[in-house]
């Protein structure tokens, strides 16, 4: 799938940026955009948790 360190870095950075962007928004986004942002943020959190789990050796699959 890839390097879990890179995955953790990218999903963590994207999630942090999106959370900051959502928290500091000066305008209220449309409902569709708000739902999309929450879905993407949830994906970032799930990806980050999966990468950390792989880094800690919790993966049952062999790499390669």
N, C-alpha and C positions, 0 to 999 in steps of 0.2 A: 504494500500500500504506500510505503514511503517512510521517510525518517520521522519518528515520533517527536523528536526534538523540534524539527522544523514545523511540524503540524501543531504542536503545542504553542510555539512562538507565534505562528500566523493566526491561529484561532483566538489566542489570548489577546493579541494586538487588535484584531478586527472586532472582537467582542467588547473590548475596553473602549475603542473608538466609537462604536455604535452606541454603547450605553452612555458615554459622555455626550454624544451628539443628541441623543434622545432627552437627556436630563437638562441640557442647556438650550434647548430649542426656544426661540423667541416667538415662533408662530405655532399654532396648533395644526398638525398635519391632518390630511384627510383620513377617513376611517380606513380606506384601503392601504394607504401608506403606513399607517400606524400598525395595522395587522401584519403587513409585510416586514416591518422592522422587528416586531416581536418574534416572528417566525425565524428570521435570520439570526437574531440574538440567541434564540433557543438552540439553533443549529451550531452556533459558535460554542456555546456552553457544552453541548453534547460532544462536539469534536474535541474540545479541550480536555474534558473528563476522559474520553477514550484515549487520547494521546498520553495523558498522565498515567493511566492504567497500564498502557504498553511500556512506558518508561520504568514503572515500578515492577515490571515482570509479571503482570497479571494476565497476560495474553496466553491463551491455550495453544495458539497456532505457532508453528515454526516459521521464522522469516524465510522468504525466498520462494 
